[in-house]
Amino acid sequence: MSADKQVDRIVQQRKPRAYRGPRHKPLRRAVKLPVWGDLGIRLGLALLLIAIVVMIHWWDREGLVDNLDGQVSFLDVIYFTMISITTTGFGDIAPISDRARLVEAVIVTPIRFAVFFIFVGTAYNFIIKRSWEKWRMARIQEQLSQTGCTMPNRWAAT
């Protein structure tokens, strides 16, 4: 009788394993961050870097000269920052002191490159990479349909 109880215990312990997750891999990669979240982070970082440059130029405005009226206002600093970061350089506001030129060369130029790479990286991520992934996944699905591979009904999209 004790052997029967032992057999019952062994049978009771064998339960089917719970299924956890899909048994197939989907034909698109999972994105950890939504598109608008990624765009918001990139735009926020670019605006933060531009704000840092505005503050640096504002604190060092004595080293700048405005060829129009001689006074460098906050609006002039914002204008000079945007002209400086975009490398347009009209020449109406220019750094005249050695310190202002050093700040432009050592601090503003790396920030200029960072902002440029943020915009280039954003263009790559949203235009080129996503288009390439969409085209590649369409090709994989086309090849699967040509070879006659089908998915069981329980996995098929409705």
RAQUIWO-V199282 format. One record per pair of residues at least 24 apart in sequence whose ideal C-beta (glycine too) atoms are under 6 Angstrom apart, sorted by the first residue. I is the first residue (numbers start at 0). J is the second residue. If there is no record, write none. Layout:
BEGIN
I:J
I:J
END
This chain:
BEGIN
26:136
26:139
27:136
41:117
41:121
44:117
45:114
45:117
48:110
48:113
48:114
52:80
52:107
52:110
53:77
53:80
55:106
56:80
59:99
59:102
62:94
62:96
62:98
62:99
63:92
63:94
64:95
65:92
66:91
83:107
84:111
84:114
END
